[in-house]
Amino acid sequence: MKKIVIAGASSGIGHEVAKLYIEAGWQVVVAARRIDRLQTLVQIAPDRVKAVELDITAPDAPKTLLQMLGGDSKADVYFHVAGVGHNNIPLDLKTEIDTVKTNSMGFVQCVATAFNYFRDNGGGHIAVVSSIAGTKGLGSAPAYSATKRMQSHYIQSLARLSKMTKANIKFTDIRPGFIDTDLLADGNNYPMILPLAPSAKRIFKALTHRRRKAIIDWKYWFLVQFWKSIPDWIWERLPWKL
């Protein structure tokens, strides 16, 4: 039986994708700070689903994650969904620092731990949820935009490291746009919001096919190509609240 470990499964993308893996017959280990929110997943298949409390920024997160990846059986996939995001036009310092702690420091200590585990145990698959926000620097969410770009570059660096060291690790970078999750429940009016369930199915398909990169969905693919075509000197002068 194949096994996946999902960090950040208490709601949103992680929660929905976990349900799809459970339905597909996988052994699923789900983790989050709010472990009570994971019980609905455990109840679907108590014999195949395990819930673990995990704060990705905590000093003991790598130790906890290693136990999840190993245990009774070796994990085949590590899916890192845990993260935070905020519009921060006032540039509140605490918000910026908290975002960096979670999306950079917490991200690195978990993804690097998974990399070392798979390298030491014959290979595996690491998938992460970054964002199209990493395409260009967004003035409305500086730390979020910057950390999401960092995540994509980190995964690319690990992909190179895997080749260099013959670690046999595959990578998937999921880059969603606005998906209807708790992350957007901040009262702001977001455009082009995608429904959660169909988006989760697209993500599940990208993961099972081990796609290297996946922008969710086609509308955002065109948006990203448009953003990329804008020179930086024009982008930085645009009046849009992005």
N, C-alpha and C positions, 0 to 999 in steps of 0.2 A: 504494500500500500504506500503510495506516495505521500509525502508530508510537506506542508507549507507552514511557515511561521510568519504571522502578520503583526507588525507593531503599529498600533494606532487603529484598532478595530472597534472602538466603542461607539462610533457613529460614522455617518457619511460613506465615503468611498471604501474605507477599510472594512466596515461592517457589511456593506452590500457584496463586495468581492468575496469576503469570507463565506457568506451564504452560498455563493455560486460554487466555491470549492467544496463545501460540505455536500451540496447536491451532486457534485461530480464524484463523490466517494472518497475524497482525500482525507487523510488525517490532518486536522487543522489545529494549530496552537495560536490562540489570539491573545494579544496583550494590549494593555492601556493603563493609564493612571486610574481611571474610573472602572474598576474591575466589576462593579455591580452591573454596568451596562453591557457586559459581555455574556451575562447569564442566558439571555435569549438565544444566543448562538449555541451555547452548551446544550440547551434543552432540545435543539434540533436533532442532535446525535450525540448523546452523552458518552457513548463508547469511543467516539472518534474526535471529539472536540475538547480541548483543555484551555482554560482561561488562566492567565497569569497577570499579576499586577506589575506594571513596568513604567517607570518614569525615565525616559531616555536621557534626561540631563543629570540623573543621579550618578554618583561615583560608582555604585555597585551595578549599574545597568549592564556593562559588559559581562559580568559574572552571571547575572540573571539570564541574559540572552544566550550565553553559551549553554546553559542548562536547557533552555527551550530548543535550541538547535540540535542538541544531542539527546540525552535522556534514553528512553527505551529504543529509539530508532533515529537514524540520521535524517536531517531535513534535506529536502531536495531544492526548496525555494525559500529565500528570505525576501519578504515584501515589506518595505519601509514606507508607511503612509503617514506616520506621526509627524505633525508639524503645526505651526500657527501662522496666521496672516492677519494683518491689520492695515486699513487705510490710516495714514498718519501724516496728514498735511500739516498739523501743528508741530510735527517732529518732536513729540514727547520722548524724552530720552529713555525713560524706563521701558516704554513700548519697543523702541529700537533695540535696546540691549536684550530684553527678554526674547525677542524674535531671533536675534543672532544666537543666543544660548540654545534655543530649541532647534532651529533650522540649520545651524552650523555645528556647534559643539555636540549637541545630542545626536545629530545626524551622523557626524564623523565617527563618534565612538561606537555607535551601533553598526554602521555599515562596514567600518574597518574590522570590527570584531567578526562579523559574518564572513568577510573576505578571508581572514586568517583561519577561521574554522573550516571553510570549504577548501582552502588550499591545503590544509593539513589532513583533509578527509576525502580526497579524491575528486573534488570539484563540486559545482552546484550552480545555482542561478540566483542572482541578486537583482531585484527590481525595486525601483523607487518612484514615488510620485513627486516630481518637481513641479514645473508650471510654465505656461507660455509667458508668464511675467518675467522669466529670466531672459527673454529675447532682447529686450531693451530696458534701460533704466527707467522705472516708473516713478515720477515725481510724487504721486499720491501714496506710494508705499515703498519708500527707499530700502529699508532693511529687508522686507519681504522679497522685493525684486532682486536685490543683490544676493541674498542667500539662495534663492532658487537658481540663479545662474551658477553660483558656486556648486550647488548639488549636481547639476548636469556636468560641469567640468570635472568634479571629483569622480563621478562615475566613468567619464571618459579616461581619466588618469588611471583608474583601477583596471579598466579594460586593457590599457596598454601594459600595466603591470602584470596582469594575468598572462598576456602573451609572452612578456619578457621572462617570466618565471615558470611558464608552462603549467599554470595553476588549474586550467580547464574550468574556468568560471565564466558563465554567460551573464550578460547584463541587459536590462530593459529600463529605459527612461520614459516614464509616462508623463506627458505634458498636457494637462487639462487646461481648459479655459474656465469660465464660471460655471460650476455645477451646483445644483440646488442642495447644499449641505449646511450644517450648522455654522460653518466658517463664514457664510454670507449673511447670517442672521444678525446683522449689525445696524439695520435700518437704512443702509445705502441702497440706491437704485442702480443695480448692476444690469448691463445690457447682455443680450444673447445668453441668458441663463439656460443651461441644459438640464433636463430631468435626470435624477440620480440613477434610477434603475437601468435605463438603456445605456447610460454612460458606463455603468459598472460592467455591463455585458461586453461593451467594446474593450474595456480594460482587461477583463478576463480573457478575451480572445487574444489580445496582444501578448498577455503573459504566457498563455498556453502555447502560442506560436513562437515564443521567445524573440519577439521583435526587438530590435536594438533601441528604436525610438518610436513613440506613438503620440501624436497630437490628437486630442479628443475634442471635437470631431472635425468634419471637413470644413465647416465654416471657420473654425479657428485655424485650420491649416492655411487657408487663404489669407486670413488676417496676419498670421505670422510672416508669410511671404511678403506681404505689403509692408509690415513693420521693418523687415530686414532691408527692404529697398530704399528706405528713407535714410539719407546721410545724417550722421550724428549732429552736424552743425544746424541742420534743419530741425531734427527731432528735439533738440534742446531748446528751441525757440517756439515750438508749437504751443498754442494756448489751451489745448485739450487738457482736461483734468485726468491725466493718466500717470 
